[in-house]
């Protein structure tokens, strides 16, 4: 999401089958994350916002990533080697890591609605930028909840993604289906224990909840890889709107006592089912075109949207918008961020990746 992240079609050789519904679902999940982050700035109590479980979209990204990586590389990682695999993944993912870090630095320093003086000197800002670009956890920003990557908080899932990719290249690509099944079952047990201990599975983005995130990515990546290895594809003619609705439902489910059980059920059972249905879906031509675009912009959207969140938070606190005006502002801002992500994808991400791939041959 590879998260959140590399599209299915972009990761596969041209001779392989494509799964357009999975690309489209990635786009829907990315938009849900954007809306969740807007609402998070309005009310930090997730039980009081309509998309309070929007953070679960990251677990869907992780599961989809395991499926895509297995499908794209299982039959060729032996010939390309570990370094060849790492090189391709870095070229696919890291340009947007750098872009998102720079964008985060710019909006942090040039926030037109900031009331207080910027509490960081140039040396601190430089260190924050370097650690963000190289994905070295550096949780020092209190206004970012001491996120692992304060300049671009969603990058924590990219860090997790990289760790999963390392595990795949060194170990998981060699595991047989039985061993992989056992590892996935063990990861599910660990996830349950973490949920029981913490009371929920929200976390992973900062130092205090780092191991919650580790449990989340471990299970979901393994589950996605297992789905591919076991060929668990479910044929369906639900159509893309039906699949998108199924994906959205757990993101808007209400909070309740013992809610960690529902969160575990969504991650362990529901999201793998969505991946199976998406991989086995039959779409019409219009849906395929939409899914292609949605998949293409999903990663740039995910890696650029958070740069405006602190500006939006300052704006909301200074204006105290009513519900109608707030809805309009968030809707227009989301559309603007999608358009910006398209521009970044078209004129920065794709050209740079083509250039790097050509240079690496």
N, C-alpha and C positions, 0 to 999 in steps of 0.2 A: 504498500500500500506501500505487494510492497507498497502501502498506504500509502496508509493510506497510500494508492501511490502509483506504481507502474500499471498501465492498462493491460488488459489481457491481450489485445491484438498487437500492441507494441512489443510485448515480451516474446511472442511466438515467431518461429520461422515462417516464411510466407507459404510453405507447403502444408502447414498444419491447419486443422480446423479452428475456426474462431468461435468464441462464445459471446456474442454481442450483448446478451442480456446481463451478463456479469459486468461488462463495461458500464452499461447503463445504471445498474444498481450501485456501482461504485460512485457514479456521479450523484445519484440521489442521496447516498450516505454523506458525501462531501457537503452538499447543500444543507443537509440536516445538521451537520456539525457547525456550519456557519450560523444558522439560525439559533442553535443552542448557545453558542458563544455570545451572540447578541443578547439573548434572554438572560444569560448568566450575569452580564453587566447590569441588567435591570434589577435582578433579584438573585442573590447568591444562595438562597434556600431553594434547592432543586425541586422540593416537594410542592412549591408554589408557582412553578412555571409549566406550561403545557407540554414542553418537550424536555422534561426534567431528566429523562434517561437518554438524551441525545448522545452522551459520551459513549454509550454502548456501540455506536456506529464504528468506533475504532476497533472493537473486537471483531466486527464483521470484516473490516479491512484486513485484519491479521489472518482470519480464516481464509478469505479470498486469496491473500498473498501466498499462503501455503499451497493452495490448489494451483495457482498460476505458476509458481516457481517449479513445482513438481512437474507440471505439464510441459513447461517450456524447456526444462534443463535436465530432467532425469535421463533422457536418452542421449545427451550430448556433453554432459559435464566431464565424462571420462576423456573425451577427445580434446576438449578445450582446456582442461586442467583447472586447478583451484584458482590460480592467478587470472586465467582467462575469464572465469566466472566472476571474480571480484571486479575485474576491469569493466565488464559489461554492466554490472550492477551499479558501479560508481558512476559510469557515464549516464546511465538511465536516471539515477536518483539525485546525484550530488549537485548538479547545476542549480536546481531549485532550492537546495539547502543553502547554498551561497546567496542566491537571490533573496530568499526569505530573510536571511540574517541581515543583509544590507538594508532591506526595506524596513525591517524592524528597528534598526539603528536610526534610520532617517526619521521615521515617525516618532520615535522616542525623543529625539533631539528637537524636532520641528513641530511638536504638537501645538497647534495654535490656541488650544483651549486650556493648556496647562496653567494652573493657578500658582503653584509653588515653583521655586527655582529648581532646575534639574539637579538632583542630588548626586551626580557622578562627575568626576573629573575626567579629562581626556584619557589618562592612563587606564582608568577603570573601564571606560567605554571601549577602548582598544582591546583590553583583555576579554571583555564580554563578547566582542565581535569575533575575535580569533577562536575562542572556545566554541562559539555557536557555529562558525564555518566548519570547524573540524569535528563537530559533534562530541565535544568533551564536556561532560556535565559540569555545570558551574552555577549552582543554585544560590544566587546572591541578591536577587531583586525581590524585596518584600512586596512591592506592588504587583508582582507577577506570582504571588503565592510561593515564592522561592522555587519557581519552576526550574527544572534542569537546564533549560535554555530560555532565559528571560526575554531575549530579543524576539524569539519566535516560539512560544510555548508548545504549539503542536509538534515541534520537531522531536519531542520526547518519543513519539511513536516511530519516527524515522530511526532514532537511535536503537529502539527495540527491534525494528525491522532489520537493521544492519546486523545486530547480534543473532537474529534468527537466520539470516543469510550465511553468516559465518558458521553457525551450527550445521546448516544444511550442507555446505561445501565440505566441511571436515568430517561430519559424522552421518547426518541424516540421509544423504544421498546413497549411502552404502547399506542402510538398514533394510532388511526384508520386511514384508508386510506384517508378519507375526510380531516381530520386535517393535515395529512402528505402532501396531495396535496396543501392545503392552505399554509403551511409552506414553501414548495418548491417554490411556486409561489412568495411568499414574498421575499424569498432569491434571486430569479431571478431578482426582481425589485431592490433590494439592490445592486446586482452585476452590473446591468446597471448603477445605480447612481455612483458607485465607478469608473466604467470605464469612464463615462462621466467626472467626476471630475478630475481623474488622467490622462486621455488621453490614458491610456492603462491599462492592467490588469497584467503586469509584476510586481511582488513584493510579499512580504510575508516573504522573507528570512532574513530581517534585521529589526531593530527597526523602521526606518522611514516608512517602507511599511507594517508593521505588520498587519494592519487592511485590507489591500488589500488581503493578504493571508487568513485572517479570512473569508472574503466574498467569496473567491474562494472555500475553503474547505466546507463552510456551504452549498452553493448551490449544489456542486457536490456530496457530501456525501448524502444529502437528495434526490437528483435525482436518485442516484443509489439504495437507499433503496426503493424509490417509484417504480422504475422499477420492483424490486422483488415483492413488495406487490401487484402491479397491474398485475403481470404476463405478462408484455409487452415483450415477446420474439418473435423475427421475424425469421421465418424459412428461411434458405438460403443455397444454395449450391455454394456460391462464392468460397469456399475453403479458406484455411488459407492464401495463397499468396495474394488473393484478399482483404481479411480483413486487412492484414498487410499494403497493399498499401493504403487503405482507411485511416488507422490510421496515416500514414506518411504524407499524403497530407497537412493537416493543419499545420504540424510542419515546412514545407518548404514554406509556403505561404509568399509572399513578404509583406513588410510594406508599408503603404500608409496613407494619411491624413484621419483622422477619423477611423483609424484601430481598435480602441477599439470596434467598432460595430462588426467587423468581429470576434474579439476575444470573445466577448460575444456570438455571434452566434455559434461559435465552442463549447464553454463550455456548453451553455444552450441547444442547439439542436443537434449538430453533435456528440459529444462524447456519450451522452445518446443513440443515434441511433447506434453507434458502439457497445456499450455494449449489446443492444438488439439483434443486428445481431450476435455478438459473442456467446451470450447465446443460440441462436437458430440455430447455424451453424451445419452442418454435415460434418465431416472430415474423410479422409481416415486414414488407420492405421499408415502410415509413418508420416503424419502431427500430429497425436495424440502423437507419440513418441517425435517428435521435440518440440511440445508445452509443454510437461511434463518437458523436460530438461530446456527449456527457462524459464518456470515459476519458476522452482526450483532455478535457479541462479539469477533471477531478483532482489530479495531483497539483497542478498550479494553483487551483482554488484553495486547496487545503493548506498549501505552504505560503500563501500570500495574504489570506484573509485576516489573520490575527493582528496584523500591523495596524489596523484601524480600530481595534477593539477598545484600546485605552482612550483614544480620541472620542469614540462614541460614548464611553462611560462618562467622561468629563462633560460631554454635551448633554447627556441625559440628566446628570445630577444638577446641571446649571439651569435646565429648562423645565424639568418635571413634566414631561409630556403626558397628556391623557392617553387612554387606551387606543383611541382611534388614530391620533397623530403618531403614537409610538408604532402602531402596526404599519402605517404608511412609511415611516422613516426606515424601519427594518426591511420592509419589502423592497423599497427603492434601493437601499444600500446593498441588499443581497444581489439584486439584479446588476448593480454597478460592479460589484466584486466579481460576479460571473463574467461580465464583459471584460473586465481587466484581466482576469485569468486567461481568457481566450487570447487576448493580445499578447500576454506574456508567453503563452504556449506557442503561438504562431511566430512571433518575432524574436524570441529569446531562447526558449527551451528547445524546440525542435531544431532550429538552425545550429545551435551550439552542439547538440548531441550528434547531429550528422557530421559536423566538422570533427569532433573528437573521435567518432567511430572511424572516419576516413583516415585520421592521423594514426590511429592505433593499429591499423592493418599492416 
